[in-house]
């Protein structure tokens, strides 16, 4: 009996030692590991954070199991309205690599990048090398032609002194100088802009008067050429208003292109002064000077994004350079095949116009394949509400074209497309802008290529594909 007890005790001790050894081994691994997008564990993977789904998916295709990549946007969150919470900012600072689209898609990224200076993090702006276009560049049928100014803002101002400032971003001004015109108007709001717009176009062709830092600007029919002081982080000008009233400011560039930590227009007490109306309408931080950030929807530009990501991965993890470059080239071939399929398809469609009830996202795509892209939104963000007039114009265009499909965007209530569908009987069809994906799509393992292929089938249906 005694021997049996000894043997039993020995077996228990051996079993416990085995468990302890296993436990110790796992604990050791966990202390130096990183969880990847696929919940795999690795002891040497670099940590990559990508802002939008396309970059996230590109990294997965290029780097595969060499990195731990995470998507900054939670599934189901609309990208344009996203602002990173403190936790995300901390995670970015701890990452080895941060990948974003560019300042026109993620205007908040500049401050995060500034905060990472002095660290070893690799920053990748995937828009480098892409010739970004303005909204007007996408409108081939713009009846009135392009204005000589990019922005007009109507302000209801009291008599007094104001300050208009221009700030450096990333160490430099968006331009070394800018033309500005200030005209009084008898109207208010958008009517004020329209009342003096023709005069502004005429004056923008005149010789401009040079103005330097701290100079005073008075409303008049004189075009100013504002010269920014390269030695100063901020160049300010005084705006003097002699009578209460409505004043329209016409600027060669969007004011927020020169806006850093402070609003560009303030009164004598330092309080922000906002326009009562502006054109383009609905301008906000995500419009950022009217540049279109949706480059990933063009498969050719997507290849440039891939190249930028590959170069970033090589900088962050040079020992796997050949792996990243080979996979990058292989993925670019898939994008080239996608481009060829799109080109072949649109050569055989009866119609060439995408009627889109969402915000202006498919401009690059339409330009690449010689299509028209009609949207009631004046800007590039869905929170810039379209005017009733723009919706009516799209309804009329849809009826005139005999098209039977109105497309809507992902992760946003398709209320505009719904109104147009109710009025015209057109079928509502999702045309995915690939900014982000839903929880369901994530669980299904959907990819950028799969979404674009599904978009192609939906466009075939809506534009009348002829086999």
Secondary structure as UniProt FT lines:
FT   HELIX           2..30
FT   TURN            31..32
FT   STRAND          34..35
FT   TURN            37..38
FT   STRAND          41..42
FT   STRAND          46..50
FT   HELIX           53..63
FT   HELIX           64..66
FT   STRAND          67..71
FT   TURN            75..76
FT   TURN            80..81
FT   HELIX           86..94
FT   STRAND          97..100
FT   TURN            103..105
FT   TURN            107..108
FT   HELIX           109..115
FT   TURN            116..118
FT   STRAND          122..125
FT   TURN            126..129
FT   HELIX           135..138
FT   TURN            140..141
FT   TURN            143..144
FT   STRAND          151..157
FT   STRAND          160..167
FT   TURN            170..171
FT   STRAND          177..185
FT   HELIX           189..203
FT   TURN            204..205
FT   STRAND          209..211
FT   TURN            213..214
FT   STRAND          216..218
FT   STRAND          224..227
FT   TURN            230..231
FT   STRAND          234..241
FT   STRAND          245..251
FT   HELIX           255..258
FT   STRAND          265..266
FT   TURN            268..269
FT   STRAND          277..279
FT   TURN            281..282
FT   TURN            285..287
FT   HELIX           288..290
FT   HELIX           295..297
FT   HELIX           299..316
FT   HELIX           318..320
FT   HELIX           321..346
FT   TURN            347..348
FT   STRAND          353..356
FT   HELIX           363..368
FT   TURN            369..370
FT   STRAND          372..375
FT   TURN            382..383
FT   HELIX           388..401
FT   STRAND          405..408
FT   TURN            410..411
FT   HELIX           415..424
FT   STRAND          427..430
FT   HELIX           439..443
FT   TURN            444..445
FT   HELIX           448..463
//
